[in-house]
Amino acid sequence: MQAYRALFFCLLGLLFSSSALADKNSDLELLRRFYPEAVKSVDPNGLTLTDGVHLAYHDDGPPKTLEEALDHPSLEDMLAQPYPPGAVTAEPAAGFNPGRRRVTAFFKAVYGHDAGEVGANLTPVRFLSSMVLFNARNGAAKALEAVAADLEKLLVIHPEYRTRLLPTSGTFAWRAIAGTERLSMHSFGAAIDLNAKTNTYWRWYKGNDPLGLRTAFPADIVEVFERHGFIWGGKWAEFDIMHFEYRPELIAKARH
């Protein structure tokens, strides 16, 4: 009996290690697939970027708190929380913020290492009746153009959505996220905020119905953005209803 128990736990360990290896390989391949201008090569331990930086997939230290995973994420941490495409039906659990764990060194290689370099990579994109600047690298600007084209069609059916979409409240701004030292995705010109007066942010919200805020935002708009590789801040525990950012690896991982 003892021998069978030992065999069982050995097989269980192999199963978990095999699953972890599959997750690692899948995650690294997703990053290489969607950010080809930034990822030079994939190796058993992580990624080598085109700027010469090597990023390990996981950390060898002790388990992190949720806050530590936000402040100092590994590539594994960055992709660990599964983004949920589709309609919002319930409040997310505390600390559930898929996409907010961002490895800054990775996105600097993707979009630019400082404000000047990012600025040189920006291109104008017509977003409905506005012109916005968005990063041209790794397909981000083209994805926003596709979003805008589909939203034009959606507005023909639902003209009342215009007040949710416009005016835009910014794309590129090299800055830290409020209350943190972490760079915002706006620093890389790969995020767009929609009408901050209508679509609120968790730090500003004085009400007691965050689920109502999430479900009141038109799901049709979210679906358009997700279709083209954007995630929505309305699905974060620390919600940002106005915010969409280009993260095609998270959408692909969720769907496949």
TIMAR-253760 format. One record per residue (C-alpha): residue number from 1; residue in one letter; z, x, y. Coordinates in steps of 0.2 Angstrom, whole numbers, plus 5000, padded with zeros to 4 digits. Each point is the difference from the previous one (the first is absolute). Layout:
node pos: NUM	code: A	w: Z	u: X	v: Y;
...
//
This chain:
node pos: 1	code: M	w: 5000	u: 5000	v: 5000;
node pos: 2	code: Q	w: 5004	u: 5014	v: 5012;
node pos: 3	code: A	w: 4984	u: 5008	v: 4996;
node pos: 4	code: Y	w: 4991	u: 4984	v: 5005;
node pos: 5	code: R	w: 5009	u: 4999	v: 5016;
node pos: 6	code: A	w: 4996	u: 5017	v: 5005;
node pos: 7	code: L	w: 4981	u: 4997	v: 4996;
node pos: 8	code: F	w: 5001	u: 4984	v: 5010;
node pos: 9	code: F	w: 5007	u: 5009	v: 5016;
node pos: 10	code: C	w: 4988	u: 5014	v: 4997;
node pos: 11	code: L	w: 4985	u: 4988	v: 5000;
node pos: 12	code: L	w: 5007	u: 4991	v: 5015;
node pos: 13	code: G	w: 5001	u: 5016	v: 5009;
node pos: 14	code: L	w: 4982	u: 5004	v: 4996;
node pos: 15	code: L	w: 4995	u: 4983	v: 5006;
node pos: 16	code: F	w: 5008	u: 5001	v: 5017;
node pos: 17	code: S	w: 4994	u: 5018	v: 5002;
node pos: 18	code: S	w: 4982	u: 4995	v: 4996;
node pos: 19	code: S	w: 5001	u: 4985	v: 5012;
node pos: 20	code: A	w: 5007	u: 5011	v: 5014;
node pos: 21	code: L	w: 4986	u: 5012	v: 4997;
node pos: 22	code: A	w: 4987	u: 4986	v: 5000;
node pos: 23	code: D	w: 5007	u: 4994	v: 5017;
node pos: 24	code: K	w: 5000	u: 5017	v: 5007;
node pos: 25	code: N	w: 4982	u: 5003	v: 4995;
node pos: 26	code: S	w: 4995	u: 4983	v: 5006;
node pos: 27	code: D	w: 5008	u: 5003	v: 5017;
node pos: 28	code: L	w: 4993	u: 5017	v: 5003;
node pos: 29	code: E	w: 4982	u: 4994	v: 4996;
node pos: 30	code: L	w: 5002	u: 4985	v: 5012;
node pos: 31	code: L	w: 5004	u: 5012	v: 5014;
node pos: 32	code: R	w: 4986	u: 5011	v: 4996;
node pos: 33	code: R	w: 4988	u: 4985	v: 4998;
node pos: 34	code: F	w: 5004	u: 4992	v: 5017;
node pos: 35	code: Y	w: 5003	u: 5015	v: 5010;
node pos: 36	code: P	w: 4987	u: 5012	v: 4995;
node pos: 37	code: E	w: 4999	u: 5009	v: 5017;
node pos: 38	code: A	w: 5018	u: 5005	v: 4998;
node pos: 39	code: V	w: 5003	u: 5004	v: 4981;
node pos: 40	code: K	w: 4992	u: 5016	v: 4994;
node pos: 41	code: S	w: 5007	u: 4999	v: 4982;
node pos: 42	code: V	w: 5012	u: 4992	v: 4988;
node pos: 43	code: D	w: 5011	u: 5010	v: 4989;
node pos: 44	code: P	w: 5014	u: 4996	v: 4987;
node pos: 45	code: N	w: 5013	u: 5001	v: 5014;
node pos: 46	code: G	w: 4992	u: 4992	v: 5015;
node pos: 47	code: L	w: 4986	u: 5002	v: 5012;
node pos: 48	code: T	w: 4993	u: 5014	v: 5010;
node pos: 49	code: L	w: 4993	u: 4994	v: 5017;
node pos: 50	code: T	w: 4985	u: 5006	v: 5010;
node pos: 51	code: D	w: 5012	u: 5008	v: 5013;
node pos: 52	code: G	w: 5007	u: 5011	v: 4986;
node pos: 53	code: V	w: 5017	u: 4990	v: 4998;
node pos: 54	code: H	w: 5006	u: 4997	v: 4982;
node pos: 55	code: L	w: 5010	u: 4984	v: 4998;
node pos: 56	code: A	w: 5010	u: 4998	v: 4984;
node pos: 57	code: Y	w: 4999	u: 4982	v: 4992;
node pos: 58	code: H	w: 5019	u: 4999	v: 4998;
node pos: 59	code: D	w: 5016	u: 5008	v: 5006;
node pos: 60	code: D	w: 5011	u: 5009	v: 4988;
node pos: 61	code: G	w: 5016	u: 4995	v: 5009;
node pos: 62	code: P	w: 5013	u: 4986	v: 4997;
node pos: 63	code: P	w: 4994	u: 4982	v: 5002;
node pos: 64	code: K	w: 4997	u: 4994	v: 5018;
node pos: 65	code: T	w: 5008	u: 4986	v: 5009;
node pos: 66	code: L	w: 4988	u: 4988	v: 5008;
node pos: 67	code: E	w: 5002	u: 5007	v: 5017;
node pos: 68	code: E	w: 4997	u: 5018	v: 4993;
node pos: 69	code: A	w: 4984	u: 4994	v: 4991;
node pos: 70	code: L	w: 4994	u: 4994	v: 5017;
node pos: 71	code: D	w: 5005	u: 5016	v: 5009;
node pos: 72	code: H	w: 4995	u: 5013	v: 4987;
node pos: 73	code: P	w: 4988	u: 4992	v: 4988;
node pos: 74	code: S	w: 4990	u: 5009	v: 4986;
node pos: 75	code: L	w: 4983	u: 4994	v: 4995;
node pos: 76	code: E	w: 5008	u: 4991	v: 4986;
node pos: 77	code: D	w: 5012	u: 4991	v: 5012;
node pos: 78	code: M	w: 4985	u: 4995	v: 5011;
node pos: 79	code: L	w: 4992	u: 4990	v: 4986;
node pos: 80	code: A	w: 5015	u: 4995	v: 4991;
node pos: 81	code: Q	w: 5003	u: 4982	v: 5008;
node pos: 82	code: P	w: 4985	u: 4989	v: 4995;
node pos: 83	code: Y	w: 4992	u: 4991	v: 5014;
node pos: 84	code: P	w: 4998	u: 4981	v: 4996;
node pos: 85	code: P	w: 4983	u: 4994	v: 5005;
node pos: 86	code: G	w: 4998	u: 4981	v: 5003;
node pos: 87	code: A	w: 5011	u: 4987	v: 5008;
node pos: 88	code: V	w: 5018	u: 5002	v: 5004;
node pos: 89	code: T	w: 5011	u: 4989	v: 4990;
node pos: 90	code: A	w: 5017	u: 5007	v: 5002;
node pos: 91	code: E	w: 5011	u: 5012	v: 5010;
node pos: 92	code: P	w: 4998	u: 5019	v: 4994;
node pos: 93	code: A	w: 5015	u: 5008	v: 4993;
node pos: 94	code: A	w: 5010	u: 5011	v: 5012;
node pos: 95	code: G	w: 4992	u: 5017	v: 5001;
node pos: 96	code: F	w: 4983	u: 4994	v: 4994;
node pos: 97	code: N	w: 4987	u: 5008	v: 5012;
node pos: 98	code: P	w: 4985	u: 5005	v: 4991;
node pos: 99	code: G	w: 4989	u: 5011	v: 5010;
node pos: 100	code: R	w: 5014	u: 5005	v: 5012;
node pos: 101	code: R	w: 5004	u: 5016	v: 4990;
node pos: 102	code: R	w: 4987	u: 5012	v: 5007;
node pos: 103	code: V	w: 4998	u: 5018	v: 4996;
node pos: 104	code: T	w: 4996	u: 5007	v: 5018;
node pos: 105	code: A	w: 4992	u: 5016	v: 4994;
node pos: 106	code: F	w: 4988	u: 4990	v: 4989;
node pos: 107	code: F	w: 4995	u: 4988	v: 5015;
node pos: 108	code: K	w: 4998	u: 5015	v: 5012;
node pos: 109	code: A	w: 4987	u: 5007	v: 4988;
node pos: 110	code: V	w: 4992	u: 4983	v: 4998;
node pos: 111	code: Y	w: 4999	u: 4996	v: 5019;
node pos: 112	code: G	w: 5005	u: 5015	v: 5011;
node pos: 113	code: H	w: 5015	u: 5011	v: 5002;
node pos: 114	code: D	w: 5004	u: 4996	v: 5018;
node pos: 115	code: A	w: 4995	u: 4988	v: 5014;
node pos: 116	code: G	w: 4985	u: 5010	v: 5006;
node pos: 117	code: E	w: 4993	u: 5002	v: 4982;
node pos: 118	code: V	w: 5002	u: 4982	v: 4996;
node pos: 119	code: G	w: 4993	u: 4995	v: 5017;
node pos: 120	code: A	w: 4984	u: 5010	v: 4996;
node pos: 121	code: N	w: 4998	u: 4990	v: 4984;
node pos: 122	code: L	w: 5001	u: 4983	v: 5008;
node pos: 123	code: T	w: 4985	u: 4989	v: 5002;
node pos: 124	code: P	w: 4998	u: 4983	v: 5010;
node pos: 125	code: V	w: 5000	u: 4985	v: 4989;
node pos: 126	code: R	w: 4996	u: 4982	v: 5006;
node pos: 127	code: F	w: 5014	u: 4989	v: 4994;
node pos: 128	code: L	w: 4995	u: 4982	v: 5005;
node pos: 129	code: S	w: 5000	u: 5000	v: 5019;
node pos: 130	code: S	w: 5009	u: 5017	v: 5002;
node pos: 131	code: M	w: 4995	u: 5018	v: 4998;
node pos: 132	code: V	w: 5013	u: 5011	v: 4991;
node pos: 133	code: L	w: 5001	u: 5018	v: 4995;
node pos: 134	code: F	w: 5002	u: 5003	v: 4981;
node pos: 135	code: N	w: 4999	u: 5016	v: 4989;
node pos: 136	code: A	w: 4983	u: 5003	v: 4993;
node pos: 137	code: R	w: 5006	u: 5011	v: 4986;
node pos: 138	code: N	w: 5001	u: 4994	v: 4982;
node pos: 139	code: G	w: 4992	u: 4983	v: 5003;
node pos: 140	code: A	w: 5014	u: 4993	v: 5011;
node pos: 141	code: A	w: 4989	u: 4995	v: 5015;
node pos: 142	code: K	w: 4986	u: 4993	v: 4989;
node pos: 143	code: A	w: 5014	u: 4989	v: 4991;
node pos: 144	code: L	w: 5006	u: 4993	v: 5017;
node pos: 145	code: E	w: 4982	u: 4996	v: 5004;
node pos: 146	code: A	w: 4998	u: 4990	v: 4984;
node pos: 147	code: V	w: 5017	u: 4991	v: 5004;
node pos: 148	code: A	w: 4993	u: 4995	v: 5017;
node pos: 149	code: A	w: 4984	u: 4994	v: 4993;
node pos: 150	code: D	w: 5009	u: 4989	v: 4987;
node pos: 151	code: L	w: 5012	u: 4994	v: 5013;
node pos: 152	code: E	w: 4986	u: 4994	v: 5012;
node pos: 153	code: K	w: 4994	u: 4989	v: 4985;
node pos: 154	code: L	w: 5018	u: 4994	v: 4998;
node pos: 155	code: L	w: 5002	u: 4995	v: 5018;
node pos: 156	code: V	w: 4985	u: 4988	v: 4999;
node pos: 157	code: I	w: 5010	u: 4990	v: 4987;
node pos: 158	code: H	w: 5017	u: 5003	v: 5008;
node pos: 159	code: P	w: 4998	u: 5003	v: 5019;
node pos: 160	code: E	w: 5019	u: 4997	v: 5001;
node pos: 161	code: Y	w: 5003	u: 5017	v: 4992;
node pos: 162	code: R	w: 4994	u: 5009	v: 5016;
node pos: 163	code: T	w: 5017	u: 5000	v: 5008;
node pos: 164	code: R	w: 5007	u: 5009	v: 4984;
node pos: 165	code: L	w: 4986	u: 5014	v: 5001;
node pos: 166	code: L	w: 4998	u: 5002	v: 5019;
node pos: 167	code: P	w: 5004	u: 5009	v: 5011;
node pos: 168	code: T	w: 5002	u: 5016	v: 4989;
node pos: 169	code: S	w: 5016	u: 5009	v: 5004;
node pos: 170	code: G	w: 4994	u: 5018	v: 4996;
node pos: 171	code: T	w: 4993	u: 5011	v: 4987;
node pos: 172	code: F	w: 5002	u: 5019	v: 5004;
node pos: 173	code: A	w: 5016	u: 5006	v: 5008;
node pos: 174	code: W	w: 5008	u: 5017	v: 4994;
node pos: 175	code: R	w: 5018	u: 4994	v: 4999;
node pos: 176	code: A	w: 5015	u: 4999	v: 4988;
node pos: 177	code: I	w: 5005	u: 4983	v: 4993;
node pos: 178	code: A	w: 5014	u: 4992	v: 5011;
node pos: 179	code: G	w: 5017	u: 5006	v: 4994;
node pos: 180	code: T	w: 4994	u: 5014	v: 4989;
node pos: 181	code: E	w: 4991	u: 5017	v: 5001;
node pos: 182	code: R	w: 4986	u: 4995	v: 4988;
node pos: 183	code: L	w: 4983	u: 4999	v: 5007;
node pos: 184	code: S	w: 4992	u: 4983	v: 5001;
node pos: 185	code: M	w: 4983	u: 4997	v: 4992;
node pos: 186	code: H	w: 4994	u: 4996	v: 5018;
node pos: 187	code: S	w: 5002	u: 5019	v: 5002;
node pos: 188	code: F	w: 4985	u: 5002	v: 4989;
node pos: 189	code: G	w: 4990	u: 4986	v: 5007;
node pos: 190	code: A	w: 5000	u: 4991	v: 4983;
node pos: 191	code: A	w: 5010	u: 4985	v: 5005;
node pos: 192	code: I	w: 4997	u: 4984	v: 5011;
node pos: 193	code: D	w: 5013	u: 4989	v: 5008;
node pos: 194	code: L	w: 4995	u: 4982	v: 5004;
node pos: 195	code: N	w: 5007	u: 4990	v: 5014;
node pos: 196	code: A	w: 5017	u: 5006	v: 5002;
node pos: 197	code: K	w: 5005	u: 4985	v: 5010;
node pos: 198	code: T	w: 4996	u: 4988	v: 4986;
node pos: 199	code: N	w: 5004	u: 5011	v: 4984;
node pos: 200	code: T	w: 5017	u: 5007	v: 5001;
node pos: 201	code: Y	w: 5009	u: 5016	v: 4993;
node pos: 202	code: W	w: 5017	u: 5000	v: 4991;
node pos: 203	code: R	w: 5009	u: 5009	v: 5013;
node pos: 204	code: W	w: 4995	u: 4987	v: 5013;
node pos: 205	code: Y	w: 5003	u: 4985	v: 4990;
node pos: 206	code: K	w: 5015	u: 4989	v: 5004;
node pos: 207	code: G	w: 4998	u: 4986	v: 4988;
node pos: 208	code: N	w: 5006	u: 4997	v: 4983;
node pos: 209	code: D	w: 4984	u: 4995	v: 4990;
node pos: 210	code: P	w: 4990	u: 5016	v: 4996;
node pos: 211	code: L	w: 4991	u: 4991	v: 4986;
node pos: 212	code: G	w: 4994	u: 4987	v: 5012;
node pos: 213	code: L	w: 4993	u: 5014	v: 5011;
node pos: 214	code: R	w: 4990	u: 5007	v: 4985;
node pos: 215	code: T	w: 4993	u: 4984	v: 4993;
node pos: 216	code: A	w: 4995	u: 4994	v: 5018;
node pos: 217	code: F	w: 4988	u: 5015	v: 5002;
node pos: 218	code: P	w: 4983	u: 4994	v: 4993;
node pos: 219	code: A	w: 4998	u: 5006	v: 4982;
node pos: 220	code: D	w: 4981	u: 5000	v: 5003;
node pos: 221	code: I	w: 5002	u: 5014	v: 5013;
node pos: 222	code: V	w: 5011	u: 5010	v: 4988;
node pos: 223	code: E	w: 4987	u: 4998	v: 4986;
node pos: 224	code: V	w: 4986	u: 5006	v: 5011;
node pos: 225	code: F	w: 5010	u: 5016	v: 5004;
node pos: 226	code: E	w: 5005	u: 5003	v: 4982;
node pos: 227	code: R	w: 4983	u: 4998	v: 4994;
node pos: 228	code: H	w: 4995	u: 5015	v: 5010;
node pos: 229	code: G	w: 5014	u: 5011	v: 4996;
node pos: 230	code: F	w: 5014	u: 4996	v: 5013;
node pos: 231	code: I	w: 5018	u: 4995	v: 4996;
node pos: 232	code: W	w: 5010	u: 4988	v: 5011;
node pos: 233	code: G	w: 5017	u: 5004	v: 5007;
node pos: 234	code: G	w: 5005	u: 4982	v: 4998;
node pos: 235	code: K	w: 5003	u: 5004	v: 4982;
node pos: 236	code: W	w: 5014	u: 5013	v: 5004;
node pos: 237	code: A	w: 5018	u: 4996	v: 4999;
node pos: 238	code: E	w: 5001	u: 5007	v: 5018;
node pos: 239	code: F	w: 4985	u: 4990	v: 5005;
node pos: 240	code: D	w: 4986	u: 5003	v: 5013;
node pos: 241	code: I	w: 4990	u: 4985	v: 5001;
node pos: 242	code: M	w: 4987	u: 5007	v: 5012;
node pos: 243	code: H	w: 4997	u: 5016	v: 4990;
node pos: 244	code: F	w: 4986	u: 5004	v: 4988;
node pos: 245	code: E	w: 4996	u: 5018	v: 4994;
node pos: 246	code: Y	w: 4986	u: 5008	v: 4990;
node pos: 247	code: R	w: 5008	u: 5004	v: 4983;
node pos: 248	code: P	w: 4986	u: 4997	v: 4987;
node pos: 249	code: E	w: 5009	u: 5009	v: 4986;
node pos: 250	code: L	w: 5014	u: 4988	v: 5000;
node pos: 251	code: I	w: 4989	u: 4985	v: 4999;
node pos: 252	code: A	w: 4990	u: 5008	v: 4986;
node pos: 253	code: K	w: 5016	u: 5004	v: 4991;
node pos: 254	code: A	w: 5006	u: 4982	v: 5001;
node pos: 255	code: R	w: 4984	u: 4993	v: 4994;
node pos: 256	code: H	w: 4996	u: 5011	v: 4986;
//
